[in-house]
Amino acid sequence: MASVPSLASSVNQRVADALVSALPEAGAADPLLRRSDRADFQANGILALAKKAKANPRELATTVVGGIPTGGEGDVIREIEVSGPGFLNITVSDRAIIETLAARAGDDRLGVPLNPSAGTTVIDYAQPNVAKEMHVGHLRSAVIGAAMVEILEFTGEKVVRRHHIGDWGTQFGMLIQFLIEHPHELDHKAAGAEADIEVSGEEAMSNLNRLYKASRALFDSDEEFKTRARARVVDLQAGDAETLAMWQRFVDESKIYFYSVFDKLDMDIQDADVVGESGYNDMLTETCKLLEDSGVAVRSNGALCVFFDEYKGPDGNPTPLIVQKSDGGFGYAATDLSAIRDRVGGLKASTLIYVVDARQSLHFKMVFETARRAGWLNEDVQAVQLAFGTVLGKDGKPFKTREGETVRLVDLLDEAVDRATAVVREKAEKVGLSEAEIVENGRFVGIGAVKYADLSTSAARDYKFDLDQMVSLNGDTSVYLQYAYARIRSILRKAAEAGDRTPVAHPELELAPAERALGLHLDQFGELIAEAAAEHAPHKLAAYLYQLSSLFTTFYDQCPVIKPEPELVVGENRLFLCDLTARTLTKGMSLLGIRTPERL
Ligand code: ARG
């Protein structure tokens, strides 16, 4: 499929060419083109170039302008003028806008180019912990990670997903020992054929919760049980078959629960991509040996540690990364370092992304630095934590129930869907939705609202979990975008029913300001995708789509599409703009993991 050069890049090219002729010593100079309020674009780069060449900026700008053909039938640029000390204000022709958009519309990828230097990204996201309830932090990782996967894949990147679930550690000694002593605690009530996945997901988690609490209580109160539980950890690490089989039951039971939540989230997680902490067990001893032999890590009070000058505790003493504890146990760091060896050495990653809570930033800084010292990461590999902030309650404090407990993710999602369904139901009669459609749309709107709220602010920031705001029809919400999409689809259906009009691009027409504004924004889609991918910033895509809907709303207010009926070609061209807007919206939303119902 053909990628379509954006108007910005065409304009940029013309200005850059004229710059080189006017000032050959400038070489491949960047005109620094930006969208502008005064014209379509503004070029800000001439000032600095003139300064460097000791030339008069206004004179240079005037020469550049003289070297650019404008105003002709085939010219992209309609008008260009020097402004201020040496900026250029540039207006493109209406013809160029519609011709470019028509080329986009003719392409499956909407003309969005593939990244010529695409590589392989291993992305670590959606990583809950075995035998534990998922919380809002896991939601953020899953939602942001899934959006990054889609955006990167759309640019042509090869993406390997890794769900680094917490499935190993000393707590399993206690759980396994308890299960051995109470063998029926994980049995399912009715393994009936109809037990649907949601019910069994709930049941799985409540089994695990009960077992966790009971074993914890015993562990804290019964010294003999504690001793047996500790011995069980040793058996587990030694790979004792019965112990491992019990451990596997916890993992399997937890996965039933995880998948039920991911399913609710309308998210596709593949079992083959779930490679948890335990997946690196075979590498841990070697990882430690390599670190110790190379001197990257040293023994300190029996523990294997990596020291950093820059990381100190409150007492001024250095905070080391502990790779192996003094009792021989391996920790979180040993696993993450082994995972890096696997992802770079085995999976041949050029980029590693970790979608993890910002509160783990120190851990990742230390892990990455250690891997660099050990040579497992080099200049060819970029390792980044896509760190996300905390989810806050309406009161601005970390999100908790009134009793101070962590809020169960499932409850939140169910409530979001309930509220969204109510919103959908209100309009359902007018739109003529069946009960089944109301239920389905309620899910798409509710889950979309939760995802969008998470994706529409930059990941690093904390955000307030406010369902009222999330499902509001006004403002920067997914529902607003979904309604915009459904409205456009309804316009297109009406036009199709009327029969005489279809979406057709007419480059010969003069455009109204609202048509130009919408068109120019539509044209930026490819650049936006490239930016969101390179900066790992899905919120930029969300902002782009929100603006697209707003520009569409203005266009629809100011430019009649169906009634009062405009001249035939004008109507066709407007339908064409509607169609491309709808296709851009649905593509963008699907990259964010959000559905766009046809009727709402
Ligand atoms: N399971 C961890 C948690 O719940 C997140 C894992 C992050 N990934 C990693 N490679 N350490 O906090």
Boltz pocket constraint, residues with backbone or C-beta under 6 A from the ligand:
constraints:
  - pocket:
      binder: B
      contacts: [[A, 124], [A, 127], [A, 128], [A, 129], [A, 164], [A, 165], [A, 166], [A, 336], [A, 354], [A, 355], [A, 356]]
      max_distance: 6.0
